[in-house]
Amino acid sequence: MNAGSSKAGSRGWLAVPAVTYLTLLFIGPTAVVLTYSVLERDYYGGVHWNLSWDAWRMATDRITLGILGRTVLLAGGVTLANLLLAYPCAAALARMPAERRTLWVLVLSFPMLTSLLLRTYGWMNVLPLAWRGTLLGVALVLTCNYLPFMILPLVKAFERADRTLVLAALDLGATPWQAFCRVTLPITASGAASGAALVFIPASGEYLIPNFIGDGKISVAGTLVMEWFNHRHWPYAAACAAWLAAVVLVPIVASLVWKSRTTEAAAWKAG
């Protein structure tokens, strides 16, 4: 055994807290949800401990899959809108002196210190009545609510980036758009990926904003799960929750694969 592998083995215990946290708060609850999704419904509440696929037959019908598709499109649209808004904001913040940048970051982050429920009620008073109960109104509030989660990772990525690369590209004849696409975007892609995950994942499972801003007219995965738990159809609600967990896992796995390939490519170039 070489020295590198022995050092890696000696540091393996550092992963124990993270693995324990993941097991207790994600893998364990997900296993419980999957178990409930294949049990028989008790019409008086709860479940009978008999194997049944009725919940999954309901969870794979056209209506449920349509709601799931709407959820993915809504979360994806909110993520894209945040990305388009956050890039110029993050670039402007990164060019500020450190003191001013810190102040503006605090200003942008301050709304996150208040309760989501309070912010949602505030939007109910600000949003025009014509936008209430519409998918556009829900998307707008979600975009404004999660914008700081996209800006902050991008600011950090811009701070780490070498600005002279962009200046060199401009000196060599590149247009500002070409410099952004070929230089700025690749060197800040890690921050964009982190921000996209931080926005897409909670937006996919959002319940409060679609419920209150949507006035009960906009059905997404979060409202669907809550509705059927209230109807005491636990297996169907659990199956919908399992669908939601699968949707959340997609960007996580994609981000891990992308980072792994990026690291391997960098190591190969260095070698």
Residue pairs with C-beta under 8 A, 6 or more apart in sequence:
30 242
30 245
33 238
33 241
33 242
33 245
34 238
34 242
35 238
36 47
36 234
36 235
36 238
37 55
37 56
37 59
37 235
37 236
37 238
37 239
37 241
37 242
38 51
38 52
38 53
38 55
38 56
38 235
39 47
39 48
39 49
39 50
39 51
39 52
39 55
39 234
39 235
40 47
40 48
40 49
40 50
40 51
40 52
40 54
40 235
41 47
41 48
41 52
41 54
41 55
41 233
41 234
41 235
41 236
42 48
42 232
42 234
43 232
44 232
45 232
45 234
46 232
46 234
47 234
47 235
52 235
54 235
54 236
55 233
55 235
55 236
55 238
55 239
56 239
58 64
58 236
58 239
59 236
59 239
59 240
59 242
59 243
64 224
64 240
64 243
67 219
67 220
67 221
67 224
68 221
68 243
68 247
70 135
70 219
70 220
71 204
71 220
71 221
71 222
71 244
71 247
72 204
72 247
74 135
74 138
74 139
74 142
74 203
74 220
75 199
75 200
75 203
75 204
75 247
76 200
77 139
78 139
78 142
78 143
78 146
78 199
78 200
78 203
79 150
79 196
79 199
79 200
79 203
81 139
81 143
82 143
82 146
82 147
82 149
82 150
82 195
82 199
83 150
83 192
83 195
83 196
85 143
85 147
85 150
86 147
86 150
86 151
86 154
86 195
87 154
87 192
89 151
89 154
90 151
90 154
90 155
90 157
90 158
90 188
90 191
91 158
91 184
93 101
93 104
93 105
93 151
93 155
93 158
94 101
94 155
94 158
94 159
94 161
96 104
101 155
105 152
105 155
108 147
108 148
108 151
108 152
109 148
109 152
111 119
111 148
112 148
116 145
116 208
116 209
117 208
119 145
120 141
120 208
120 209
120 212
120 213
121 212
123 141
123 144
123 209
123 213
124 132
124 212
124 213
127 137
127 140
127 141
127 213
131 137
131 140
132 213
132 214
132 215
133 213
133 214
133 215
133 216
133 217
133 218
134 214
134 217
134 218
135 214
135 218
137 213
137 214
138 209
138 210
138 213
138 214
138 218
141 209
141 213
142 203
142 206
142 209
145 209
146 198
146 199
146 202
146 203
149 195
149 198
149 199
149 202
150 195
150 196
150 198
150 199
151 195
152 195
153 191
153 192
153 194
153 195
153 198
154 188
154 191
154 192
154 195
155 191
156 191
157 187
157 188
157 189
157 190
157 191
157 192
158 188
158 191
161 184
161 187
161 188
162 187
165 183
165 187
166 179
166 183
166 184
169 178
169 179
169 182
169 183
170 176
170 179
174 182
174 183
185 192
190 259
190 262
193 255
193 258
193 259
194 255
196 251
197 251
197 252
197 255
200 251
201 248
201 251
201 252
204 221
204 222
204 244
204 247
204 248
205 221
205 222
205 244
205 248
206 220
206 222
207 222
207 223
207 225
207 226
210 218
210 219
210 220
210 222
210 223
211 222
211 223
211 226
214 223
219 227
221 240
221 243
221 244
221 247
222 244
224 240
225 237
225 240
225 241
225 244
226 237
228 236
228 237
228 240
229 237
231 237
